[in-house]
Amino acid sequence: QVKLTQGNTKMGLMHIAQNHFAGSGNKQSGKFDSGTSIRELVRIAQRAETESGWNWNETRGSWELDLDMGSRIGVVSAVTNEPTSVVRIIVNRAGEVVTMYPAP
């Protein structure tokens, strides 16, 4: 089960909002388009639960999935503004979303 919790600055919704919402955090990181809501992130997490293709990242100790949403969801980075429809979701061993962000 994939759980999207409020979290803190290191993981969960708080981390995503501070680092991956439009106009937030590091410009090098993937940014969701403005108007992306918490409700949309919850829907993405729910959809991720049913997907195959999760990969274990031994170095990070986490599960990772690149999920194509079928239409633009954001940009790969605020520097390049390269549009993308892919969201990368990273989940810890407990099934909690560490982060999710638009990815190449």
Stockholm file with secondary structure:
# STOCKHOLM 1.0

chainA/1-104         QVKLTQGNTKMGLMHIAQNHFAGSGNKQSGKFDSGTSIRELVRIAQRAETESGWNWNETRGSWELDLDMGSRIGVVSAVTNEPTSVVRIIVNRAGEVVTMYPAP
#=GR chainA/1-104 SS CCBCCCCBTTBHHHHHHHHHSTTCSCTTSCEECTTCCHHHHHHHHHHHHTCCCCEEETTTTEEEEEEECSSCCEESCTTTCCEECEEEEEECTTSBEEEEEEEC
#=GC SS_cons         CCBCCCCBTTBHHHHHHHHHSTTCSCTTSCEECTTCCHHHHHHHHHHHHTCCCCEEETTTTEEEEEEECSSCCEESCTTTCCEECEEEEEECTTSBEEEEEEEC
//
